[in-house]
Amino acid sequence: MKTQFAQNRAARWMAHVQQWRESGLGKTRYCRENGLALSTFRYWITKSRPSSGGESAAIPALVALPFTFASKAPSIGLMVSNRYAMDIP
């Protein structure tokens, strides 16, 4: 259970986060104008985001992509001393 001090601190920071969102200012400028530590402000911005309930917001998945081979791919020819030839597709 949170203490009264912790609850007041959280409420004060959440109020700053809300005011910042409504202000249209950048984080750095808002903190400078309100005498706040930028690192602490960023922490409370992160805490203000809704939690995902322990589940990942995005679930990685493999997706099969269609692929077709070209019937006639261009190749590079290499000839050494007019004796050895190699075609590289």
C-alpha positions in Angstrom: 0.0 0.0 0.0 1.3 3.4 -0.9 2.0 6.0 1.8 0.2 9.3 1.7 3.5 10.9 0.6 3.9 8.5 -2.3 0.3 9.1 -3.4 0.8 12.9 -3.3 4.0 12.7 -5.2 2.5 10.5 -7.9 -0.5 12.8 -8.2 1.7 15.9 -8.5 3.8 14.3 -11.3 0.7 13.0 -13.1 -0.7 16.5 -13.0 2.5 17.7 -14.6 2.4 15.0 -17.3 -1.2 16.0 -18.1 -0.3 19.7 -18.2 2.6 19.0 -20.5 0.5 17.0 -22.9 -2.0 19.9 -23.1 0.7 22.5 -23.4 2.2 21.4 -26.8 5.7 22.1 -25.4 8.6 19.8 -25.8 9.7 17.8 -22.7 12.9 19.8 -22.2 11.2 23.2 -22.4 8.4 22.2 -20.1 10.8 20.9 -17.5 13.0 24.0 -17.8 9.9 26.3 -17.4 8.6 24.4 -14.4 11.9 23.6 -12.7 11.6 19.8 -13.1 14.3 17.2 -13.6 14.0 15.9 -17.2 15.0 12.4 -16.2 12.4 12.2 -13.5 9.8 13.7 -15.8 10.5 11.0 -18.4 10.1 8.4 -15.7 6.6 9.7 -14.8 5.6 9.9 -18.5 6.5 6.2 -18.8 4.5 5.4 -15.7 1.5 7.3 -17.0 1.1 5.1 -20.0 -1.5 2.3 -19.6 0.0 -1.0 -18.7 -0.6 -3.9 -21.0 -1.4 -6.3 -18.2 1.8 -8.3 -18.6 1.1 -9.2 -22.2 3.2 -7.9 -25.0 1.6 -5.2 -27.1 2.9 -6.8 -30.3 3.2 -10.5 -30.8 5.9 -11.5 -33.3 4.9 -13.9 -36.0 6.4 -15.5 -39.1 4.6 -14.7 -42.3 5.1 -16.6 -45.5 5.9 -14.3 -48.4 5.2 -15.4 -52.0 8.3 -15.9 -54.1 8.7 -16.9 -57.7 11.9 -17.8 -59.5 12.7 -15.9 -62.7 12.7 -18.2 -65.7 15.8 -16.7 -67.2 18.0 -14.8 -64.8 20.8 -12.7 -66.2 24.3 -14.1 -65.7 27.8 -12.8 -65.6 30.4 -14.5 -67.7 34.1 -14.8 -66.8 36.8 -15.9 -69.1 40.5 -16.3 -68.1 43.2 -16.4 -70.7 40.8 -17.4 -73.4 40.9 -20.9 -71.9 38.7 -21.1 -68.9 35.1 -19.9 -68.9 32.6 -19.6 -66.1 29.0 -18.3 -66.1 27.7 -17.1 -62.8 23.9 -16.9 -62.6 
